[in-house]
Amino acid sequence: MVGLLLRWLLQATALMAVAELYNGVHVTSFGAAMWTALVIGLLNALVRPVLFVLTLPITVLTLGLFYFVVNAVVFEMASGLSRGFQVRDFGAALVGSLLYSVACVIIDYALAGLTQQRR
C-alpha cells in the first residue's frame, strides 16, 4: 500500500516536471497533478486496452508506432477530465505523453530496485 502511494506521488511529481519542461502541458497545482495522475492511471487501466484492440490493425501496419498516438489520446482525455491540467493541442499531448511515459518507466525501475533491496 505504501508503495502504491509512493508511486502515485512520484507520478504526480513527474507530471509537474513535464509541465515545467514542456510548455504545451500546463498543471496548476500539485493537487491537480495528483488528481490527473490518478485519472491517467484509471484511463490506462480501462480505456487504453480497448483503444489498443480497436487500433490493432493500424498499429501492426505502422510497426507499433501508432501506439504513441493511443498514448497521446489517453493523455488528452485526461486533460478533458481533469481540472487544472491542460494540454494545448494533439502535438503537445504526443510530446507530453512521451515525456510522462519515460518518467514513469524511470519511476517504476527505481521503485523495483528499492523493493529488491528490501528483501
C-alpha positions as CSV (number, residue, x, y, z in Angstrom):
1,M,0.0,0.0,0.0
2,V,2.8,2.4,0.8
3,G,4.5,1.5,-2.5
4,L,1.3,2.4,-4.4
5,L,1.0,5.8,-2.6
6,L,4.7,6.5,-3.2
7,R,4.3,5.6,-6.9
8,W,1.3,7.9,-7.2
9,L,3.1,10.8,-5.5
10,L,6.1,10.3,-7.8
11,Q,4.0,10.1,-10.9
12,A,2.3,13.4,-9.9
13,T,5.7,14.9,-9.4
14,A,6.7,13.6,-12.9
15,L,3.6,15.3,-14.3
16,M,4.6,18.6,-12.7
17,A,8.1,18.1,-14.2
18,V,6.6,17.5,-17.7
19,A,4.7,20.8,-17.3
20,E,7.9,22.6,-16.3
21,L,9.9,21.1,-19.1
22,Y,7.4,21.5,-21.9
23,N,5.1,24.5,-22.3
24,G,2.4,22.6,-24.2
25,V,1.3,21.0,-20.9
26,H,0.1,23.1,-18.0
27,V,-0.6,21.9,-14.4
28,T,-2.0,24.5,-12.0
29,S,-1.1,22.8,-8.7
30,F,0.3,19.7,-7.1
31,G,-3.2,18.6,-6.1
32,A,-4.2,18.9,-9.8
33,A,-1.2,16.8,-10.7
34,M,-2.2,14.1,-8.2
35,W,-5.7,14.0,-9.5
36,T,-4.5,13.9,-13.1
37,A,-2.0,11.1,-12.3
38,L,-4.9,9.1,-10.8
39,V,-7.1,9.8,-13.9
40,I,-4.3,8.8,-16.2
41,G,-3.8,5.6,-14.3
42,L,-7.5,4.8,-14.5
43,L,-7.7,5.6,-18.2
44,N,-4.6,3.4,-18.8
45,A,-6.3,0.5,-17.0
46,L,-9.8,0.9,-18.5
47,V,-9.7,2.8,-21.8
48,R,-6.2,2.1,-23.3
49,P,-6.7,-1.7,-23.7
50,V,-9.9,-1.1,-25.6
51,L,-8.2,1.5,-27.8
52,F,-5.3,-0.9,-28.3
53,V,-7.6,-3.7,-29.5
54,L,-9.6,-1.3,-31.8
55,T,-6.5,0.1,-33.4
56,L,-4.5,-3.2,-33.6
57,P,-4.6,-3.4,-37.4
58,I,-3.1,0.1,-37.9
59,T,-0.7,-0.5,-35.0
60,V,0.6,-3.6,-36.8
61,L,0.8,-1.8,-40.1
62,T,2.9,1.0,-38.5
63,L,5.1,-1.5,-36.7
64,G,3.8,-0.3,-33.3
65,L,4.3,3.4,-33.9
66,F,0.5,4.1,-33.7
67,Y,0.6,3.1,-30.1
68,F,2.2,6.5,-29.4
69,V,-1.0,8.0,-30.8
70,V,-3.1,5.9,-28.5
71,N,-1.0,7.1,-25.5
72,A,-1.5,10.7,-26.7
73,V,-5.2,10.2,-27.0
74,V,-5.3,8.9,-23.4
75,F,-3.2,11.9,-22.2
76,E,-5.6,14.3,-23.9
77,M,-8.6,12.5,-22.5
78,A,-7.1,13.1,-19.0
79,S,-6.9,16.7,-19.9
80,G,-10.6,16.8,-20.6
81,L,-11.4,15.0,-17.4
82,S,-9.1,16.9,-15.0
83,R,-9.4,20.5,-13.9
84,G,-6.1,22.2,-13.5
85,F,-4.5,20.1,-16.2
86,Q,-4.4,21.4,-19.8
87,V,-2.8,20.2,-23.0
88,R,-2.5,22.8,-25.8
89,D,-3.2,20.5,-28.8
90,F,-2.7,17.0,-30.0
91,G,1.0,17.5,-30.8
92,A,1.5,18.7,-27.2
93,A,-0.3,15.6,-26.0
94,L,2.0,13.4,-28.0
95,V,5.2,15.1,-26.7
96,G,3.7,15.3,-23.1
97,S,2.7,11.6,-23.1
98,L,6.2,10.6,-24.3
99,L,7.9,12.6,-21.6
100,Y,5.5,11.3,-19.0
101,S,5.9,7.7,-20.1
102,V,9.7,8.0,-19.9
103,A,9.4,9.5,-16.4
104,C,7.0,6.7,-15.3
105,V,9.4,4.0,-16.6
106,I,12.2,5.5,-14.6
107,I,10.0,5.7,-11.5
108,D,8.9,2.0,-12.0
109,Y,12.5,0.9,-12.4
110,A,13.7,2.9,-9.3
111,L,10.8,1.5,-7.2
112,A,11.5,-2.0,-8.4
113,G,15.1,-1.6,-7.3
114,L,14.1,-0.4,-3.9
115,T,11.8,-3.3,-3.4
116,Q,14.6,-5.7,-4.4
117,Q,16.9,-4.2,-1.9
118,R,14.4,-4.6,0.9
119,R,14.1,-8.4,0.5
